[in-house]
């Protein structure tokens, strides 16, 4: 504790406390701190928080803190009031769709999460729906969207010999590929034999056993590898209309746009305002089906080229470098 009580101006910096790694750590902790570091601020991440770490910074950023082992440290920091505490929440974990999430987020777990939200000076989230919900526990909630690194805007995807429709998603989204969606997509592939499929992460291709030569599935190897190896013309991302999915972020649309991929995504809150229907992509409205919209997109190559250009123009404002001010504005509130 010897250095713990240095005056704030002697330990200006941000520590991203990240006991658990993965995509959330990347987008909600590592990405903003990367840009902050490039701007000259002492910013770093780690799995363990201790007095040596706390002596270097005045702000602690953590994501969805809820565990029995780690919550006491947050409570202690709130009690001694030596640091600004920022807690980020990016998923509707009090009503998840995926069974492992349902099993993990018990009433006791959620009680700890909400208590930690109450103790934070600042709460951030990429979702307006989550912000509205968490405002009952903390009045200082800010919506800060997910972003991507600026280098994606100039990145050329690897060449592909066939027009390709792609999908990126984890096991938690397998349920969004309902039987009608899978069968409809399979029928679309039958009608468009020149198109191939690229899946990244978890993609069930069992409905298309006779099309194995047209389907490539790449196991998930990390965000950086995905960005550098992904190659597709059109990107899809089915979502069921559930509270959990309505509170998702626009990240899939942002990534597609920045890469020069044309998004074809459901008309749900996460993508409205990011996918401008007919300009930088397509929204699949409730009166439409994914195969119907994909059919229109597949038949209009000139429009796809223009939509990809428009997406990258819009994505200039959706990079972490361009949006770091939104993080700082939130963090610096009292």
N, C-alpha and C positions, 0 to 999 in steps of 0.2 A: 504493500500500500504506500510505499515511500514516495513514489512519483505520481500516484493516482490523483492527488489533489493539486497538481499544477494548475495555474490559472488557464482558462480556456484559450486565451490568445497565445499561450505557450505550447499548445497541443492541438492546433487547428488541423483537422483532417477527418476522414471518414473510414471506418472499418466496416466492411461487409462481412458480418458474422454469418457463415454459411455452413452449418453442420452437415447439410445434405447437398450434394452437387446435382448436376443434371441441367436440363433445359431451363428450368425456372431460375436456378442460380445464374445461368448465363445472361438471361434477358433482364431479370429484375435486380441483379446485384453486380455481376461482373461487367456487363456492358456499360451502364452509367459510370461505374467507377473507373473503367478503362479511359473513357473520355475525360473524366475529371482529372485523372492522373496526367493525361496529355496536356491539360490546361495548367499544370503546375501544382495541383493540390495533392497533398499527401493522402493517397487513397489506396487501400489494399484489402484483400479478403483472406479469410482463414476459417478453419473448422472449429477452432478453439478460441475462446475469449478469456483473457487473464489480465492481471494488473499491468504487465509489461506492454500488452497491446493497448489497453485503455490509457496508458500514459502518453500515447502518441497522438490521440485523436480526441475530438470533442463531440463526434457524432457516431452513433452505432446504427447500422442498417441491418435488419434481419427480415427473413421471409417466413410468414405463416408459422410463427413460433408457437408450439403447443405441447411439447413433450414434458414428461415429469422430470427428467434429468436436467433440462436446459432452462425451463421456465424460472426456477429460483434465481438464476443470475440476472434475468430481466427484472424481476421483482426487486432485487437488491439495488440495481442501477436506478430504478424508479424511486426507491426510498432515499438514496443518498444524494440524488439530483446533481450529479457531476457531469452528465453527458446528455446531449439531445438524443432521444430514442425514436427511431423511425421503423415502423413495422409495415411490411408490404404483404398484401393478400391478393392473389391473382385467380383464385378459383372458388366456386360456390360450394365449399366443402361441407356445408351444413345441409346439403341436399344433393349429393353426388349420384350419378347414374351407374358408375362402375362398381361392381361388387367389392373389390379390394379397398376402394376408398370408403365405401359404406362400412366395412369392417374396421377400418383404421380410425375413422372419425366418430368415436363413441360420444355419448353425452358428456362424460368426464373430459375427454379430449377437447371437445368444442368449448366447454366451460373454461378450460385453461386458455384456449385461443382467444376467446372473447375478453377474458380478464387481461391478457397481454395487450390486446387492442386498446382496452381502457387505459392502461398504464403508459401507452406511447404518447409522445408529444405530437407526432405526425403519423398518419396512416395513409398509405398510397395503394392504389389499385389501378389496373388498366380498364376496369369495367364500371360504367355508370351504375349498373344494377347492384354490383357489390358495394360501391360507394354509398348508395342510398341505404342499403341494409346495415352497413357498419356504422353509419352515422348515429344509430341508436346507442352505440357504445362509446363513440368518440366523435366530438363535434368537428375535429380538424382532419377531415378526410379529403384527399386530393386524387383526382383521376389523372394518371400519367400513363400514356399509351406505351405499348411495346414498340421497340424500334429495331433497326438493323444497322450494321456498320456501313459507313458511306462507301467503302471500297466495292460493295456489291453492285453499285450503279455502273461501274466500269468493267465489271467482270463478264467475260465471255464464257458462256456455258460450253461444255464439250460438244463437239459436233455429233449429230445423230442422223443416221441414214434414212429414218422414217419419221413422218409426223407422229408426235408422241403426246399422249395425255398422261399426266402424272398425279400422284397422290403421296402425301407425307403424313404419317400419323402413328401414334403409339397404340399399345394394346387397349388403352382406356377408351379409344374411339371405335373399337371393333363393333360395338353395338349400334353405331350410327349407320353401318352398312346393313340395313335391314334387308330382308328377303326381296321386297319389291325393288329396292335400289340396286342390289346385286344383279337380279335377273334383268332389270332394265338396262343396266350398263353392259351386260353380256349381249343382249340383243343389239345394242348400239354397235358393239364391236363386230358382230356378224354383218351388219349393214355397211361397215366401213373397214374393209379388209386391209386398206393401206395404212391404217393407224396402229401404233403399238402402245403398250402400257408400261410405265415406269413407276414402281412402288418403292417407297423409302420407309423403312420401319416395319409396320404391321399391315399387310394387305392380304385378304383372303381371296385367292383366285380359284377356289374350288368349283365355282360356277362355270369356269371356262377351261376345262381340262384339255379340250381339243385345240386350245390356243396358246399352249405353253411357249411356243416359239415366238409369240408376240408379246409375252409378258416377262418383264425383268423385275425381280424384287431384290432390293439391296437392304440387308439388315442395318439397323440404325448403328452408326459409328460415331456419333457426335455432331454437333452443330457445324463446326468449322469444316469437317469432312463433307457434310451434306452440302453446304454452300459451294464448295469447290468442285463437287462431282455431279451435282444434280443437273439434269438435262431434260427439258420438256418444252413443248409449245404451249400447252394448255394445262392448267392446274385445277384439280377439283378437291372438294372436301365436304362430303355429305355430313349433315348434322341433323339429328332429330330435334324437334321443337320442344325442348325441356327447359326447366329453370336453370339447370347446370349449363346447358349449351347457350342459352340466351345471355348468360353472364361471361361467356368466353371473350377473349380479346380479338382484335383484328389481325393478329400476328400472321396468320396464314396468308391473308390478302396482302399484307405489307411485304412479306418475303417474296411472294410471287411477283408483285409489281417491281420490286427492286431488282430482281433477277431478269426481268424482261419476259416473264411468263404471264400468259393471259389467264386471269382467274375466272372460273365458273363456279360460283359459290351460292349457297342458299340465301334467300332473302330473309335473314334473321338479324337481330340487333348488332351482333359483332361486326357485320360487314357493311351495314348501311352507313354511308358517308365515306367509305373507303373504296368500295367497288362502285363506280358510277356507271350504272347499267347502260351498255352500248357505247361507252367512251373508253374506259380502261379495262373493261371486262364485262361479265354478265352476271346478273342475279337471277336465280331460279325462283320465280314467284310460286305461290301456292297453287295457282291454276295451271302451272307448267310442270314438266318433268325434266329431270336431268338429261335423259336421252334426247328429248325434243330440243333443248337448248344447245346441247353438244352438236346435234345435227346441223343447226344453223351456223354454229361457230366453225365446224369442220369444213363447211362448204364455202366459207368466205375468207380465203387466205389474205387478200389485201386488207380486210378489216382487222384480222389478227395482227398483222404487222403494225398497223397504226395503233391498235389498242396497246400493244407491247411498248411502243414509244411513249404513248400518253401515260402509261403506268409508271415508267421510269421517271418521267418529268414530275409526276405527282410525288413519287417516292423521295425526291430530293428533300422534302419537308419531313419525311418519315424516318430519317436516319438518327442515330443516337447523337451524332455531332450536331445536327440541326436542332434537336429537341432537348439537349442537356439543360437548357434554361428552365424547362418545365419541372425537372427533377429538383433543381436548385431552388426554384420558387417554393416548392412544397417543403423541402427540407429546412429552409430558413424561416419558416413561420414558427410562431411561439405557441 
